[in-house]
Amino acid sequence: MTTLAVLGVGRIGGECAFAAATLGIIDELVLADVYKPLLRAQALDLLHTNTDIPISTENNRIRDADICIFAAGSPRNPSIKTRADLFDANLPVAEACIQHLGGFGGKLIVVSNPMDVFCYYFQKKLGMPQEDCIGFGGQLDSRRFAVALAGHGIDGPAYVLGEHGEHQVPLFSHLGREIPVTEREEILTELRGASMEVISGKGGTAFGPASHIIDLIRMLKGEKHETITVALSLDGEYGYSNCAMGVPAHISSNGAKVMCDWPLDAWEREQLNEAGTFLESLCRRLDV
């Protein structure tokens, strides 16, 4: 039996609930949202699908879930320049959700932005093991990196570390060929703006994030084991301790285990240091 709780059932949360239910990878859903008409509508819409999964909207069921997705709060839109700009808007939402997670012993997937900051916030506030509070974003950034590389005629493994935002760090040194700094910077600029065309055209991303989150749920259920990039609260790994940041991790039913032996070249290390410094400055604003 696998129970999935979704905090915030809007665009991404709703897509995840629908996909998880219809793909049959969960046995029960717990849905929560501060906007009750949306919550009722999403629960009814799911009841009308060809699935037969129990759906609860009782907040006291959240803490008993095996996996919980935090997707509540304001999404990014064309008027919001960076994900970090959502800090002040979404911090009260995270604080409210903490009240429903007391005693939670499952795996928490943090989606709402700024994702890295809220990953750190929940892990510290709830006293969760590092491996159980996982920030989503690295999978999506890595896929966008792969798409950008293909556009430049470059093959190879695509991984992105750092912030899920402006300070993302694509790993060019793992491609098996030298990529000039000018081309690296060009591709990095493409990555920073990769989501904005989607947001401008349809109001927000949904399919991309949801597909990768479903894949992450499969890993956490033990259906497959993979090494991907996720945000985790760091305890000295890669030189940082006071923030969460995207790092390579092996994902299994035991959670996310940081892979600490990935070499970085000088350009990547400089970019990662900028990401760490930026995220530390944001995390210092939290009361943890």
C-alpha positions in Angstrom: 0.0 0.0 0.0 1.4 3.4 -1.0 -0.4 6.6 0.1 0.4 9.8 -1.7 -0.4 13.2 -0.2 -0.5 16.3 -2.4 -0.3 19.7 -0.8 -1.5 22.2 -3.4 -3.6 20.6 -6.1 -3.3 23.2 -8.8 -1.4 22.8 -12.1 1.5 20.6 -11.1 0.0 19.1 -7.9 -3.1 18.2 -9.8 -1.2 16.7 -12.7 0.8 14.6 -10.3 -2.2 13.3 -8.5 -3.9 12.4 -11.8 -0.9 10.7 -13.2 -0.1 8.7 -10.1 -3.7 7.6 -9.8 -4.2 6.6 -13.4 -0.8 4.9 -13.8 -1.6 2.8 -10.8 1.6 3.5 -8.9 -0.3 4.5 -5.7 -3.1 2.9 -3.7 -4.6 6.0 -2.0 -4.6 9.8 -2.4 -4.8 12.5 0.2 -5.4 15.9 -1.4 -5.1 19.3 0.4 -5.6 22.9 -0.8 -6.5 26.1 0.9 -8.9 26.9 -2.0 -11.8 24.6 -1.2 -13.7 24.9 -4.5 -10.5 23.7 -6.4 -9.9 20.9 -3.9 -13.5 19.7 -4.3 -13.3 19.9 -8.1 -10.0 18.1 -8.4 -11.2 15.3 -6.0 -14.5 14.9 -8.0 -12.6 15.0 -11.4 -10.3 12.2 -10.2 -13.3 10.2 -8.9 -14.7 10.4 -12.5 -11.6 8.7 -14.0 -11.4 5.0 -14.7 -9.5 4.4 -11.5 -10.8 3.1 -8.2 -8.4 4.7 -5.7 -9.7 6.0 -2.4 -9.4 9.8 -2.2 -9.4 11.8 1.1 -9.4 15.5 1.6 -8.9 15.2 5.4 -5.8 17.1 6.5 -5.2 14.8 9.4 -4.4 12.0 6.9 -1.4 13.9 5.5 1.1 12.9 8.2 0.4 9.2 7.6 1.2 9.3 3.9 4.2 7.4 2.5 5.1 10.1 0.1 4.0 13.8 0.2 4.4 16.4 -2.5 4.6 20.1 -1.5 3.3 21.9 -4.5 1.3 24.7 -2.7 1.7 28.4 -3.2 2.0 30.9 -6.0 3.5 29.5 -9.2 5.9 31.4 -11.5 4.3 33.5 -14.2 5.6 35.9 -16.9 5.7 38.8 -14.4 8.0 36.9 -12.0 11.6 37.2 -13.2 13.2 34.4 -11.2 12.0 31.5 -8.9 13.8 33.1 -6.0 11.4 36.1 -6.3 8.6 33.8 -4.9 10.3 33.5 -1.5 8.1 36.1 0.3 4.9 35.0 -1.3 5.4 31.2 -0.6 7.0 31.2 2.8 3.7 31.7 4.7 2.3 28.8 2.6 5.2 26.6 3.7 4.7 27.7 7.3 1.0 26.7 7.1 1.8 23.3 5.6 4.2 22.6 8.5 1.2 22.3 10.7 -0.1 19.3 8.8 3.3 17.5 8.7 4.0 17.1 12.4 5.0 13.5 12.9 5.3 12.8 9.2 7.6 9.8 8.6 7.5 9.4 4.9 9.4 10.9 2.0 8.7 14.6 1.2 9.1 15.9 -2.4 9.4 19.7 -2.4 8.3 21.3 -5.7 7.2 24.9 -4.9 9.7 27.7 -5.5 12.2 28.7 -4.4 12.4 24.9 -4.2 16.0 24.6 -2.8 15.1 27.0 0.1 11.9 25.2 1.0 13.7 21.9 0.9 16.1 23.2 3.5 13.2 24.7 5.5 11.1 21.5 5.7 14.1 19.3 6.5 15.2 21.6 9.4 11.8 22.4 10.7 10.5 18.8 10.7 13.9 17.3 11.7 13.7 14.9 8.8 16.7 12.8 7.8 18.6 14.3 4.9 17.6 11.5 2.5 13.9 11.8 3.1 13.4 15.5 2.2 14.0 15.8 -1.5 13.9 18.9 -3.7 12.6 18.4 -7.2 14.0 20.3 -10.1 17.3 18.7 -11.1 15.6 16.1 -13.3 13.8 18.8 -15.2 16.8 21.0 -15.5 18.9 18.0 -16.7 16.3 17.1 -19.3 16.3 20.7 -20.5 20.1 20.6 -20.6 19.9 17.4 -22.8 17.5 19.2 -25.2 19.8 22.2 -25.4 22.9 20.0 -26.0 21.1 18.2 -28.8 20.4 21.6 -30.4 24.1 22.2 -30.4 24.8 18.7 -31.9 26.3 17.5 -28.6 25.7 14.0 -27.2 26.4 12.7 -23.7 25.0 12.5 -20.1 23.2 15.6 -19.1 23.3 16.6 -15.4 22.5 20.0 -13.8 23.6 20.8 -10.2 23.2 24.0 -8.1 20.1 26.0 -7.8 16.8 25.2 -9.5 16.9 28.7 -10.9 19.3 31.3 -12.3 22.3 29.6 -10.6 22.1 26.2 -12.2 25.3 24.4 -13.0 25.3 22.2 -16.1 28.1 19.6 -16.1 30.0 19.9 -19.4 33.0 18.0 -18.1 31.0 14.7 -18.1 30.3 14.9 -21.8 33.5 13.3 -22.9 34.6 16.2 -25.0 35.8 19.7 -24.4 33.1 22.4 -24.7 34.5 26.0 -25.0 33.5 28.5 -22.3 31.7 30.7 -24.9 29.5 27.8 -25.9 29.0 26.8 -22.2 27.7 30.3 -21.5 25.5 30.3 -24.5 23.9 27.0 -23.4 23.6 28.2 -19.8 21.7 31.3 -21.0 19.3 29.0 -22.9 18.7 26.9 -19.8 17.9 29.9 -17.6 15.2 30.9 -20.0 14.0 27.4 -20.9 10.7 27.5 -18.9 9.7 31.0 -19.9 8.4 30.2 -23.3 6.2 27.5 -21.8 5.0 29.9 -19.0 4.3 32.7 -21.5 2.4 30.4 -23.9 0.2 28.4 -21.5 0.6 30.1 -18.1 2.9 27.6 -16.4 4.8 24.3 -16.8 2.9 21.1 -16.0 3.7 18.1 -18.2 7.5 18.3 -17.8 7.6 18.6 -14.0 4.8 16.0 -13.5 6.4 13.4 -15.6 9.7 13.6 -13.7 8.0 13.7 -10.3 6.1 10.5 -11.2 9.5 9.0 -12.1 10.9 10.1 -8.8 8.0 8.5 -7.0 8.7 5.2 -8.8 12.3 5.4 -7.5 11.2 6.1 -4.0 8.9 3.1 -4.1 11.8 0.9 -5.1 10.5 0.1 -8.6 13.9 1.3 -10.0 17.1 2.8 -8.8 18.8 5.7 -10.5 21.3 8.4 -10.0 19.8 11.8 -10.7 20.2 15.3 -9.4 18.0 16.5 -6.6 18.2 19.2 -3.9 19.1 18.0 -0.4 20.1 19.8 2.8 23.8 19.6 2.8 26.1 18.7 5.7 29.5 19.5 4.3 29.0 17.8 0.9 30.5 19.8 -1.9 31.6 22.4 0.7 28.2 23.6 1.9 26.3 23.1 5.1 23.8 25.9 5.5 21.5 25.4 2.5 19.9 22.8 0.3 21.3 22.6 -3.3 21.0 20.3 -6.3 23.6 17.5 -6.1 23.9 14.0 -7.6 22.1 11.4 -5.6 21.2 7.8 -5.8 17.5 7.4 -5.4 15.8 4.2 -3.9 13.2 3.2 -1.4 15.8 4.4 1.2 15.5 7.9 -0.1 18.3 10.1 -1.7 21.9 9.2 -1.0 24.3 12.0 -1.9 27.0 11.0 -4.4 30.1 13.0 -3.2 32.7 11.8 -5.6 31.7 13.6 -8.8 34.6 15.6 -10.1 34.0 19.2 -11.3 36.2 21.3 -13.5 37.2 24.9 -12.7 34.3 26.5 -14.5 31.8 24.2 -12.9 33.3 24.7 -9.4 33.1 28.4 -9.8 29.4 28.2 -10.9 28.6 25.9 -8.0 30.2 28.2 -5.5 28.1 31.1 -6.8 25.0 28.9 -6.4 26.0 27.9 -2.9 26.7 31.5 -1.8 23.3 32.6 -3.2 21.3 29.8 -1.6 23.0 30.3 1.7 22.0 34.0 1.6 18.4 33.0 1.0 18.3 30.3 3.6 19.7 32.7 6.2 16.3 34.5 5.9 14.5 31.5 7.3 13.7 31.0 10.9 15.1 27.5 11.3 
